[in-house]
Amino acid sequence: CCWPAGAFPPPQRTLHMQANNKRCLVEKRGDKATATVTTSSDTVPHPPPGHIQVRVAAAGIAFADCLQRCGLYPGSPPEPYTPGYDACGTVTALGDDVEGFAVGDRVAMLCVWGAASQFLNFPVNSPSKPHGTKSMPWGGAAHIAKVPSSLKSRGDGEVVSLVLNYVTAYQMLHSIGNIPTSTQPGDSQKSILIHGAAGGVGTALLELGRAAGVRCIGTCSGGAKTAVVEGLGGEVIDYTKEDFVARVREMTGGG
């Protein structure tokens, strides 16, 4: 048998025609003493064709955000702009010509900028350049994914940490470094040196390296960062007190 035509309503495409919104705004670039960073209230319109509207639950802060704020990141949008490199949230509305997403989907996005907002309209079909040709393309299918059901119990802060930090670390370790994801009996243990090991990508490398059976040596500037690196199984070199090149050679037998 089959259900008669029209027995089910079409997929819901919207919960909001527009959304009242608050977002972070960089009005003037500079260092932490000279930059002007404020909050702004506006209205996010219904998503245009090829876009979805997302209620942001968590937005990441990366070193790239600092570089953008200082005017040192290539392809950054002009002021005023909203920072935020990555985000996790829930789809609240669909624009026309959007397939593969539904209202209520939990998604994670690599925004590069724009994530520090309560709502945003994100292009999912192809990248756009809302700030003009001098800024880098924004969005597109390669920069968004549905959060898998295996992460259902994980908080939004945990999920957003995977988007930039762990994907970057995974690519560095396994694609560029050619480190196998696991070791086999009889394999000699490999060693890796992680600079900035107490940071976002650094801590991700420590965890992924430990999972792969790799010896992780991490540099940091001492203090509380030492405990962070040690707590994730890393062997610490305080580069403010030691020559890390000489120390690594000593630790690895000249490697």
C-alpha positions in Angstrom: 0.0 0.0 0.0 1.0 3.6 -0.1 0.0 6.8 1.6 -2.2 9.1 -0.5 -0.7 12.3 -1.9 -0.9 15.1 0.5 -1.2 12.9 3.6 1.8 14.5 5.1 2.6 18.2 5.2 5.7 19.4 3.4 8.9 19.7 5.6 8.9 22.6 7.9 11.1 25.3 6.5 10.9 28.0 9.2 10.4 28.8 12.8 11.3 32.5 12.4 10.7 34.9 9.5 13.3 37.1 11.2 15.2 37.0 14.5 16.0 39.7 17.0 19.7 39.4 17.5 22.7 40.5 19.5 26.2 40.1 18.3 29.8 41.1 19.0 31.2 43.9 16.8 34.7 44.9 16.1 34.4 48.6 15.3 38.1 49.5 15.2 41.0 47.1 14.8 44.0 47.2 17.1 45.7 45.4 20.0 43.8 44.8 23.2 44.5 48.4 24.4 43.5 50.2 21.2 40.8 48.0 19.6 37.1 49.0 20.0 34.9 45.9 20.6 31.2 46.4 21.4 27.9 44.6 21.2 25.2 45.4 18.7 21.5 44.7 18.5 19.9 44.1 15.1 17.5 41.9 13.2 18.5 38.8 11.2 16.2 38.5 8.2 14.7 35.3 6.9 17.6 33.4 5.2 18.0 34.1 1.5 18.1 31.3 -1.1 20.9 28.8 -0.4 21.2 29.8 3.3 20.1 28.4 6.6 19.4 30.4 9.8 21.1 29.1 12.9 20.6 29.9 16.5 24.2 29.9 17.8 24.6 28.0 21.1 28.4 28.3 21.3 31.1 30.2 19.4 34.8 29.5 19.5 37.6 32.0 20.0 40.8 31.2 18.3 44.2 32.9 17.9 43.0 33.8 14.4 40.4 36.1 16.0 43.2 38.0 17.6 45.1 38.3 14.3 41.9 39.5 12.6 41.3 42.1 15.4 44.9 43.3 14.9 44.5 43.5 11.1 47.1 40.7 10.5 44.8 38.0 9.1 44.6 37.8 5.3 41.1 38.1 3.8 39.5 39.5 6.9 36.4 41.7 6.4 36.5 45.4 6.9 35.3 47.1 10.1 32.8 46.9 11.5 32.6 43.1 11.5 31.5 40.3 13.8 34.3 37.9 15.0 34.1 34.2 15.8 35.9 31.5 14.0 33.6 28.5 14.6 30.1 27.8 16.0 27.6 25.2 17.0 23.9 25.7 17.0 20.4 24.7 15.9 18.8 25.4 12.5 15.8 27.6 12.9 14.9 28.4 9.3 15.7 27.4 5.7 16.0 29.6 2.7 14.8 28.4 -0.7 16.9 25.9 -2.6 18.3 24.3 0.5 18.5 20.5 0.7 20.0 18.2 3.3 19.1 20.3 6.3 15.9 20.6 8.4 14.7 22.9 11.1 15.9 21.5 14.4 19.1 20.1 13.1 22.2 20.6 15.3 25.0 21.8 13.2 28.7 22.8 13.5 30.2 25.5 11.3 33.6 26.8 10.4 32.8 30.5 9.9 36.2 32.1 10.0 34.4 35.2 11.2 30.8 36.0 12.2 30.1 33.3 14.8 29.9 35.6 17.8 26.2 36.3 17.2 22.9 34.9 18.6 21.6 34.2 15.1 23.3 34.1 11.7 22.3 33.2 8.1 24.9 30.8 6.8 25.4 29.9 3.1 25.3 26.1 2.7 25.2 25.7 -1.1 28.2 27.8 -2.2 30.4 30.4 -0.5 29.4 34.0 -0.6 31.3 37.3 -0.1 29.1 39.5 1.9 31.9 42.0 2.6 33.0 42.3 -1.0 35.7 40.8 -3.2 38.6 41.7 -0.9 37.4 39.4 1.9 37.7 35.6 1.8 34.7 33.5 0.7 32.4 32.7 3.6 30.5 29.5 4.2 29.7 26.8 1.7 29.0 23.1 2.0 32.5 22.2 3.0 32.3 24.4 6.1 29.2 23.0 7.8 28.2 19.6 9.1 25.4 18.1 11.1 26.6 17.1 14.6 26.5 13.3 14.7 24.2 11.5 17.1 27.2 10.1 18.9 27.8 13.6 20.3 24.2 14.1 21.4 25.1 14.1 25.1 28.0 16.5 24.6 27.7 20.1 25.4 27.9 22.8 22.8 31.2 24.0 24.1 32.7 20.6 23.6 31.3 20.3 20.1 32.5 23.6 18.9 36.0 22.7 20.1 36.1 20.0 17.5 35.5 22.3 14.5 38.7 24.2 14.3 41.1 22.8 16.9 40.6 19.0 16.5 40.2 19.0 12.7 43.4 21.1 12.4 45.2 18.8 14.9 44.0 15.7 13.1 45.2 17.0 9.7 48.6 18.0 11.1 49.1 14.7 12.9 47.8 12.1 10.4 47.7 13.8 7.0 50.8 16.0 7.1 52.8 14.1 9.7 51.8 10.7 8.4 51.3 9.3 11.9 49.1 6.2 11.9 45.9 6.5 14.0 46.9 3.5 16.0 50.1 1.4 16.6 50.6 -2.2 15.9 52.6 -4.7 18.0 56.2 -4.4 17.2 55.9 -0.8 15.9 58.6 1.6 17.2 57.2 4.5 19.1 57.3 7.8 17.3 57.8 11.2 18.9 56.3 14.5 18.0 57.1 18.0 19.2 54.2 20.3 19.8 54.7 24.0 20.1 52.1 26.0 22.1 51.0 22.7 23.6 48.7 24.3 26.2 46.7 26.0 23.5 43.6 24.8 21.6 45.3 23.0 18.8 48.1 22.0 21.1 45.9 20.2 23.6 44.0 18.5 20.8 47.4 17.2 19.4 48.3 15.9 22.9 45.0 13.9 23.1 45.1 12.6 19.5 48.8 11.8 19.8 48.2 9.8 23.0 45.4 8.0 21.3 47.7 7.1 18.5 50.4 5.8 20.9 52.8 8.7 20.1 55.3 10.2 22.6 54.3 13.9 22.8 56.8 16.5 23.8 55.2 19.9 24.3 56.6 23.4 24.7 54.9 26.1 26.7 55.8 29.2 28.7 55.6 27.4 32.1 53.4 28.3 35.1 49.8 26.9 34.9 50.4 25.8 31.4 52.9 23.1 32.6 50.1 21.4 34.5 47.8 21.5 31.4 50.4 19.8 29.2 51.4 17.2 31.8 47.7 16.5 32.6 47.2 15.4 28.9 50.2 13.1 29.0 52.8 15.5 27.5 56.4 15.9 28.4 57.0 19.6 29.1 59.7 21.9 27.9 59.5 25.4 29.3 60.9 27.4 26.4 61.4 30.5 28.6 64.0 28.6 30.6 65.4 26.0 28.3 66.8 25.7 24.8 64.0 23.5 23.4 66.2 22.3 20.4 68.9 21.0 22.7 66.4 19.6 25.2 64.5 17.7 22.4 67.8 16.2 21.2 68.6 15.1 24.7 65.2 13.6 25.2 65.1 11.7 21.9 68.7 10.6 21.8 69.7 13.1 19.1 66.5 13.1 17.1 
